[in-house]
Amino acid sequence: MTGLLQGKRVLITGVLTEASIAFSVARLATEQGAEVVLSGYGRGLSITQRIAKRLPGEPRVLELDVTSEEHLAALADSLGGQLDGVLHAIGFAPASCLGSGLLDTPWTDVATALQVSTWSYAALARACLPLMPTGSSYVGLDFDATVAWPAYDWMGVAKAGLESANRYLARDLGAHGVRSNLVAAGPIKTMAAKSIPGFAMFEQAWKDKAPLGWDVTDAEPVARACVALLSDWFPATTGTIVHVDGGFRAVGA
């Protein structure tokens, strides 16, 4: 049986550990026939290179800092050839942006959170677009930003900006035949999650409320949604958010 991504070439950002959602996407995308290219930067680059050895085919790893215009400008040449899909799995906020509320965080730290977590979604799309033919797919990882969460603070604001950017990108990329969608995942125990004070509160909330249940150690359901959106099976879906959270969002008290 032909895989969902057979013959496609996909750039996947954000692979740091085997617990990363992006790692599960990379593994599943490869199993579904894609040629996968990973990216990393700074101290994380060597980690991504080591983790790549644990993926089928040991994908190529590019250095990419999404806050660097130099890196972004060179990306298309570094990749070379056609790019059928991109996974944006990038987010960061300084410690002061998490767990302390909104009132005392300095702008310099907020600016970093917004640049890395929100602005980079459009910046990476701009850098990759010259390689993306009609029918290509751009997918980002999200965490529901329609409500205020404990401790999430400025990262929650950044995610709200990401959701808005996704709608505007869908508008602008549509003229090129490129789709833009987000997957809003339930809480997963990733490296990023460790930086959120009181992450256990999220784990307990999902355990109590998600109709289908939720396993914070299993990124596979999220990865499947990402791979489906990267495939040709959603040719007329753009500007939307697919919630993979065990149904948590649909339930009140």
N, C-alpha and C positions, 0 to 999 in steps of 0.2 A: 504494500500500500504506500502511495506517495505521501511524504510528509507535508505538513501544512506550510512549511517554509522552504520546500525543495527548490534549489537553484537560487535562493535569495541570499543577499549579503547584508549583514546587520551589524551596526555599531552598538555596543553595550557599554555604558559607563557605570561606575559605582560598584564594581566587584572588588571587595576588600577581604572578605572571609567567606567560608562556605555557608555561613548563616545569612549572608547578604541576599536580599531578594533578587538582586541583579545576577548573582551566581546561579540561582535556580533558573532564571530566565535564560542565561547563557547555556546552561546544560540542556534545558528543554528545547531551546531553539536549534542547537546542534543536533539533537536527536531527531528533530523534525526537518532536517535537511539543510539548514542554513550554514553559510560560512560566517563565522562570528569573528569580529575584531573587538578587542577590549581597549579601554583607555584607563590611565591612572596618572597621577602626578605627585611631585614632591616625595616625601617619605613613603607615601602610599604606593608609589610606582613599583618599587621592589616587591612589596607585598602582593600587588596584583599580578606581577610576573610569576611569583611562586605559586599563587592560587591557580593561575592559568594552566599549570602543569596537571592539575587535578580535573581539568575539563577534557572531554573527548576532543582529540585532535590538537590539543595545546594551542589555542588561538593566539594570534599575533597581538601584542600589547603596544599601543601607542602612548606617548606622553602627551597629556592634554590638561592644561589648567584653563578652565572655562572663564576665569577672570582675566586672562591674558589675551589682549587683542592680537599679539604676535602669534600665540599658539592657535587661536581661532582662524587667523588669516592663512596659516600654513596647513590647516587640517585637511582641506580638500586634496592638496598635493600629496600629503602624507598618506592619505587613504588610497587615492588613485582608483579609477574605475567606478562602476555604478554602486550606489548604496540604496538598498531597497527598504531599509528600516533603521530606526534609531530608538534606543531606550535611554531616556534621561532619568538617571537614578542618582541625582546629585542634590545634596542639601547639607547645610552647615549653619550653625549659629554659635557665637561665643557663649561661654557659660553664663554671662550676665543676662543673656536673652531668655534664659530658661529658669523657671522656678522662683523668680523674684517679682513677678507682676510687670506691668508696663511702665510704671511711673519713674523708675530710677535708672533705667538702662540708658547708657550714653549713646548718642547718635552714631558714633563711629562703629560701635558694635552692631547696632541695628542695620547700618548701611552694609556691613559685611554679610549679615544674614540675608538681606534682601538681594544683594548682588549674586551671592552664590546660589541661593535657593529659588529665586524668582526671575531675576533678569537673565540668568544663564539659560533658562528655558528658551527664550527667544534668541539669545546669542548663539546657542548651539544649533538651533534650527537654521539660522542665517548661514552659519559656516558649512552646514551639510547640504543645504538646498541645491547647490550647483551639481551635486552628484545624484540627486534623487529624481527619478523619472516619474511620470504620471502613474498613479497607483501605489506610490510609496506611503509609508506610515511612520508617524512620529508619535511616540508614546512616553508619557511621564508618570512617575510614581507620586502619589498624593496621600494625604491623610485628611479626612473630612474637615473642611474649614468653615462649615456653616454654623458651628457652635463654638463656644469658648471651652477649652479643656483645662483641667488642672495642670499647672506647671508648664504648659506648652507655649504660652505667652507670645513672644515676638516670632517664634517659628510658626505659630498658628497664623499670625498676620502674614508672614511670608507665603504660607500655603494658600491663604485666601487670594493673595496676589497671583500665585501660580495658577489657580483655577480661573481667574479672570484672564490672565495671559493666554491660557489655553483656548478660550473662546475667541479672542482676537487673532491668535495664530491660525485657528481654523478658518477664519474669514480671509486672512491674507494668503495662507498656503493653498487654499482651495483653488485659486486661479492657476496654480501649478499642478493641480491634480494630486496634491499631497494631503493626507488626513492628519489631524492632531487630536489625540485623546489622552485622558488620564485614567489611571487605575488607582482608586482610593482603597488602600489596604487596611485591614484591621491591624492591631499591634503585633509586630513580630520582633523577637529578641535578636536584633541586629546590633552592630557596633554603635550605630546612631541612637538606638533606643537606650543604650547604657548611659547616654549623656542626659537623658530626661529624668529629672528628680522625681522619685515616686512612681516609676514605671509600673510597679506592682499594682497600682490603682487601676491602670488600664487593663491589666491582665485579669483582675478580679471582676471588673465591670463587664468585660466580654464574657467571662465564664458565667456570670449571673444572668445576662440579658440576651445574648445572641441566640436566636431561635435554632440555628443549625449547629450551635456550639462553635468553639474556636480554639485552635491550637497555636499558641504563640511561638512554637518552635518549628512550624511547618509552613514554609513559603511557597510550596508547590501550587496551592490554589491561586495565589496571586500571579505566579509565573505563568500559569495556564491562560489566565485572562490576558496578560501582556502578549503572549505568543499568538493568541487568537486575533488580537487587534493588529499585530504586526503582519498577519497573514492577509490573504485576499478575501477572507470570509466576511469582512465588514466593509465592503466597498463604498457604502453610502453613509457611513457613520463618522462624524467628525464634530469636534467642539463639545464632546460629552465627557462624563465621568462615569466609569463603571465601578460600582462598589463591590469589593470582595471582602466582606467583613462578617460573614456568617449570618447576615440579616440584622445586625445590631442597629443600623441606622433606621430601619423600618419600624422599630418598636419603641414605645414610650416607657412608662414606668412598669 
